[in-house]
Every structure is written in structure tokens, then in C-alpha cells.
Amino acid sequence: MCQASYSLKFDDPADTVYALAASPGGVCFAACGSGLYRSLDGGLSWELLRISQEQLTTAVAVSPDFASDRSVFAAVKGGILRSSDGGDTWFTAAFPAPPPVFSSLVASPEFERDGVLLAGTLEDGVFSSEDRGVHWQPWNFGLFDLHVLCLALSPNWGADETILAGADTGLYRSGNGGRAWRVADFPAELAPVLCLAVFGAGARGGMMLLAGTEDNGLLASQDEGRNWRRLAADSIDSAVNQLQVVEGAAGRGALFALVDGTVLRSLDGGRNWEIALRADGAASAMLVRDDVILMGVQGQGILRKPIDS
């Protein structure tokens, strides 16, 4: 049995890990209340980066082409910072007052070609950048709920430009890169939607949409969001705070869910689950990379554990 241990310990019991991200090569970043941390060894050790006067960092995203462009982006109060040298130096894109509070930050799967970034906020909807984070503009036409909790981009982004946004009142969908939105077919009584993921599943290779909710567990749709069903109600009966798909051969891989202080793993498309990591406190973020799980634990730090085979 592989043992879990803290690779980063907080000094402040109120500190929080808001988000974790990693490059394909294993450089990891942690957005925390005390600032942005970087690990060059897959989460074994961490250094605090002095990115701005405002240390509170609520979201982080890494370029899919990090190995060549070294681009990383971090959301702080009132702005989004960008680095093109792996986090050594930073430049700020300021936002008008009152400053947005950022909930999520995602890079286009076609980032090398299109330079698109999207940011969700808790009161101001969605912002988009088409020049690698230099300039940003709000894209909220048709987005009636500006309290955006999460964003997910289609893996076929280059062809369909589809974005999903989870909000307090439900789910929104854009088919033109965020320039216009419409309410998706998601039961309003099951909102809010805390997290989203797209999973390759099914005998015909169809895509499964997954939505984690606050009070109604994990929901799945295999018809592009028109109909939803609950997954594993006996295993997942509380808030689902984060989802991550780790793709395997032929697009079929493992699905991970952060539920309370536990990371659950499913190897069969969400029908059955097992405990992959359990914390001794409230968990706020997770990241699965290679054969390692990283979990942010409220007031304690980052828990690291090799994945049992």
C-alpha cells in the first residue's frame, strides 16, 4: 500500500488550495490563499513564487504546449497574470473595478494555434482572451447567471468551439467559443453545478458529459446534455467538488472525483468507484498526473500519494 504524505505544509490554518495544474512534463502549480506555488519534481517539493503584490491566487492554467512555449497563467484579485518562462517572470492583465473574483481558468486545446483562454468569475460571468492572455473581454451574451463556478471545453474544440459553464442556477452552453450562450438542458432543481468534465465512454465511442453538483451527486449525459442520469448514488451522496479524466488507450481511461475529503476513482465510466486517497480534513482541489495524486487540504497543505495499481 502506497503511503500519502504532505509535500507542502501551510503555516496558516486558514490557507486554502484553490486549484492545481500541471504541464505534460510534470511541472506543477498550486493556486493558494498564500500565493502561487511551483513544483519542478512532480509535487515532491514546492516553492512560493512572488508573482504580484496580491498573493491570493484562485485559479491557474498551464499551456498544453508548455514544453515549447513555457506559458502559465494565474488569476489573482483584479487581474490575470501570464508568464512565458515557466513562472520565473510575470506580466499582469488588469481588469476594471470592481475587480472580478475568478473561479476557473482554462486554455484552449488548440492553444498553440489560437491562443484562446477563458476565465470564469463569481459575479461577472466569463471573460475571454484570444491573444494568450494579453487582453481580455467579457463574453456574456445569453449568459443569464453570471455566477460561474466552472468551465469545460470540448476536446473537439478546434472543430466545434463548444464550452460548458456550470453556474448557480444550472448549465450553459456555447457553440461559438463563448461569444453567445444558451441555457443547456440540465434540470434546474439539481443545480448548482460545481464541476464539469467530458469523458470518452460507451461501446460506440460516444462522449459522456459529467456534472458534479452540490446536493445531487454526480450526473451524466450521453446525448450532448439533453438527458441526464445520476451515477453511483450509493457511492457519491454529497458535493462533488472536482472531476478529472485521465485518458487511457482508445480514449478510455480513469475518472477521478473529489468528494468531501476523498478522491474516488472509477475505471468503468463512473458505474463503480473506489477510494484512491482520503484526507484527514476538508479537501479543496485535486490533480492526478502520471501515477500520483495531489490533494489540497484546507489549512494543512498538499497531500501527495502514488496511485495504487
C-alpha positions in Angstrom: 0.0 0.0 0.0 1.5 3.4 -1.0 1.5 6.0 1.7 0.3 9.5 1.5 2.4 12.4 2.9 2.3 16.2 2.8 4.7 17.7 0.3 3.6 21.2 1.2 2.6 22.3 4.7 0.8 25.5 5.4 1.7 27.9 8.2 -1.7 29.4 8.3 -4.6 27.2 9.3 -6.9 29.3 7.1 -4.9 28.8 4.0 -6.6 27.0 1.0 -5.5 25.3 -2.2 -8.0 26.7 -4.8 -6.6 24.9 -7.9 -3.9 22.6 -9.1 -2.5 22.3 -12.6 0.4 20.6 -14.3 2.3 20.6 -17.6 2.7 17.4 -19.7 6.3 17.3 -18.5 5.4 17.3 -14.8 5.9 21.0 -13.7 3.1 21.5 -11.2 1.4 24.7 -9.9 -0.8 25.3 -6.9 -3.1 28.4 -6.6 -3.4 29.1 -2.9 -4.6 31.7 -0.5 -0.9 32.4 0.3 0.1 32.7 -3.3 1.2 30.6 -6.3 3.5 27.6 -5.7 5.5 25.7 -8.2 7.0 22.2 -8.2 9.6 21.1 -10.6 9.6 17.5 -9.4 6.0 16.3 -9.8 4.8 17.7 -6.5 7.6 16.3 -4.2 8.7 19.8 -3.2 7.3 23.3 -3.7 8.5 26.9 -3.9 6.4 30.0 -3.4 6.5 32.3 -6.5 6.4 36.1 -5.9 4.0 36.9 -8.8 2.4 40.1 -7.6 1.6 42.3 -4.6 -1.7 40.4 -4.4 -0.7 36.9 -3.3 -4.2 35.4 -3.1 -4.4 33.1 -6.2 -7.7 31.5 -7.0 -7.1 29.8 -10.4 -4.2 28.6 -12.5 -3.8 27.1 -16.1 -0.9 25.7 -18.0 -0.5 25.8 -21.7 -1.0 22.4 -23.4 2.2 23.3 -25.3 4.1 24.2 -22.1 7.2 22.2 -23.2 7.8 24.7 -26.1 6.1 27.9 -25.0 6.6 27.7 -21.2 3.3 29.6 -20.7 1.4 29.6 -17.4 -1.5 31.8 -16.2 -2.7 32.7 -12.7 -5.8 34.5 -11.5 -5.4 37.0 -8.6 -7.8 39.6 -7.2 -8.5 42.0 -10.0 -6.4 40.5 -12.8 -4.8 37.6 -14.6 -1.1 37.2 -14.8 0.9 35.5 -17.5 4.3 34.0 -17.7 6.2 32.7 -20.8 9.2 31.3 -18.9 7.6 28.7 -16.7 6.8 31.1 -13.9 10.0 33.0 -13.4 8.7 36.4 -14.5 5.1 37.6 -14.8 3.0 40.3 -16.6 -0.4 41.5 -15.5 -3.6 42.0 -17.5 -5.6 44.3 -15.3 -9.4 44.3 -15.1 -11.7 47.3 -14.5 -13.0 47.9 -11.0 -14.7 46.4 -9.2 -12.3 43.6 -9.6 -13.6 40.2 -10.6 -13.2 37.1 -8.4 -12.0 34.3 -10.6 -13.3 30.8 -10.1 -11.8 29.0 -13.1 -9.2 29.4 -15.8 -8.8 27.2 -18.9 -6.7 27.1 -22.0 -7.9 26.0 -25.4 -6.8 22.5 -26.5 -5.6 24.4 -29.7 -3.7 27.0 -27.7 -0.6 26.9 -29.9 -2.8 27.8 -32.9 -5.5 30.1 -31.4 -4.1 31.5 -28.2 -7.5 31.3 -26.5 -8.0 31.4 -22.7 -11.3 31.6 -20.8 -11.9 32.7 -17.3 -15.0 32.2 -15.1 -15.9 34.6 -12.4 -18.2 34.6 -9.4 -20.1 37.7 -10.3 -19.1 38.9 -13.7 -19.6 35.8 -16.0 -17.0 34.7 -18.5 -14.0 36.6 -19.9 -12.1 35.5 -23.0 -8.6 36.3 -24.4 -7.6 35.5 -27.9 -4.0 36.8 -27.7 -2.5 34.5 -25.0 -3.8 36.4 -22.0 -2.6 39.9 -23.0 -6.1 41.4 -23.4 -9.5 40.2 -22.0 -13.1 40.9 -22.8 -16.4 39.8 -21.2 -18.4 37.3 -23.3 -21.8 37.0 -21.6 -24.4 37.4 -24.3 -27.2 34.9 -23.3 -25.4 34.0 -20.0 -28.2 35.0 -17.6 -26.4 33.7 -14.5 -23.1 35.5 -14.0 -22.1 33.4 -11.0 -19.9 30.9 -13.0 -18.4 28.1 -10.9 -16.7 26.0 -13.5 -15.8 25.8 -17.2 -15.1 22.9 -19.5 -14.0 22.9 -23.2 -14.8 20.3 -25.7 -11.9 18.0 -26.7 -13.0 18.7 -30.3 -12.7 22.4 -29.7 -10.9 23.0 -33.0 -14.0 21.8 -34.9 -16.9 22.7 -32.6 -15.8 25.6 -30.3 -18.0 24.2 -27.6 -17.8 25.4 -24.0 -19.9 24.4 -21.0 -20.3 26.7 -18.0 -21.6 25.5 -14.6 -23.5 28.1 -12.6 -25.6 28.6 -9.5 -28.8 28.0 -11.5 -27.7 25.3 -13.8 -25.7 24.7 -17.0 -24.9 26.9 -20.0 -23.5 26.0 -23.4 -21.8 27.9 -26.2 -21.1 26.6 -29.6 -19.1 29.6 -30.9 -16.2 29.9 -28.4 -18.2 31.8 -25.8 -19.4 34.7 -28.0 -23.0 33.6 -27.3 -24.6 31.3 -24.7 -27.8 29.4 -24.2 -29.3 27.6 -21.3 -28.5 23.8 -21.5 -31.0 21.0 -20.9 -30.0 20.5 -17.3 -32.6 20.1 -14.5 -32.6 23.4 -12.6 -33.6 21.7 -9.4 -30.3 19.8 -9.4 -28.1 23.0 -9.6 -25.7 24.4 -8.7 -23.1 22.7 -10.9 -19.8 22.8 -9.2 -17.6 21.0 -11.7 -17.7 19.6 -15.3 -15.8 17.0 -17.3 -16.0 15.3 -20.7 -15.3 11.6 -20.7 -14.8 9.2 -23.7 -17.1 6.2 -23.0 -19.6 3.9 -24.5 -19.4 1.0 -26.9 -19.8 3.3 -29.9 -17.1 5.7 -28.6 -19.6 8.5 -27.7 -18.7 11.3 -25.4 -20.1 11.4 -21.9 -20.7 14.8 -20.2 -20.3 14.8 -16.4 -21.6 17.3 -14.0 -20.8 17.4 -10.3 -23.4 19.1 -8.1 -23.6 20.4 -4.6 -26.5 18.3 -3.3 -27.3 15.8 -6.0 -24.1 13.9 -6.6 -22.7 13.1 -10.0 -24.8 13.3 -13.2 -24.0 12.1 -16.7 -25.3 12.7 -20.1 -24.5 10.7 -23.3 -26.6 12.7 -25.7 -24.8 16.1 -25.6 -26.6 17.2 -22.4 -30.2 16.7 -23.4 -30.9 14.0 -20.8 -29.2 13.3 -17.5 -28.9 10.4 -15.2 -27.4 10.1 -11.8 -24.2 7.9 -11.4 -23.4 5.8 -8.4 -25.9 7.3 -6.0 -24.9 4.8 -3.3 -21.2 5.8 -3.6 -21.4 9.6 -4.2 -24.1 11.1 -2.0 -22.6 14.6 -1.2 -21.0 17.5 -3.0 -18.7 16.7 -6.0 -16.2 19.5 -6.0 -13.9 18.4 -8.9 -13.7 16.0 -11.7 -10.7 14.8 -13.8 -10.4 12.4 -16.6 -7.2 10.6 -17.1 -7.3 9.2 -20.6 -6.0 5.8 -21.5 -5.9 3.7 -24.6 -8.6 4.3 -27.2 -9.9 7.3 -25.2 -10.9 5.1 -22.3 -9.3 5.8 -19.0 -9.9 6.6 -15.4 -12.3 9.1 -13.9 -11.5 10.8 -10.6 -13.9 12.7 -8.4 -13.2 14.9 -5.4 -16.0 14.3 -2.9 -15.6 15.9 0.6 -12.2 14.8 1.7 -11.9 11.9 -0.6 -10.6 11.2 -4.1 -12.6 8.5 -5.7 -11.6 6.5 -8.8 -13.7 4.8 -11.4 -12.3 2.5 -14.1 -15.6 1.7 -15.8 -17.1 5.1 -16.8 -18.5 6.0 -13.4 -20.5 2.9 -12.6 -18.3 1.7 -9.8 -15.9 3.7 -7.5 -13.1 3.0 -5.2 -11.2 5.2 -2.7 -7.9 6.4 -4.2 -7.0 8.9 -1.4 -8.6 10.1 1.8 -7.6 13.2 3.7 -7.9 14.0 7.4 -9.6 17.3 6.6 -11.7 19.2 4.1 -10.3 18.9 0.6 -10.5 21.8 -1.9 -8.6 20.7 -5.0 -7.0 17.6 -6.7 -4.7 16.8 -9.5 -3.9 13.4 -11.0 -0.8 13.2 -13.1 1.2 10.1 -14.2 0.8 7.8 -11.2 0.5 10.4 -8.5 -2.5 12.1 -6.8 -2.1 15.6 -5.3 -4.8 16.9 -3.0 -5.2 20.3 -1.4 -6.4 20.0 2.2 -7.9 23.1 3.9 -5.5 24.6 6.4 -2.9 21.8 6.0 -1.3 21.8 2.6 -0.9 19.5 -0.3 -1.1 15.8 0.2 0.7 13.6 -2.2 0.3 9.9 -2.9 1.4 7.4 -5.6 -1.6 5.7 -7.1 -2.0 2.0 -6.2 -2.2 -0.2 -9.2 
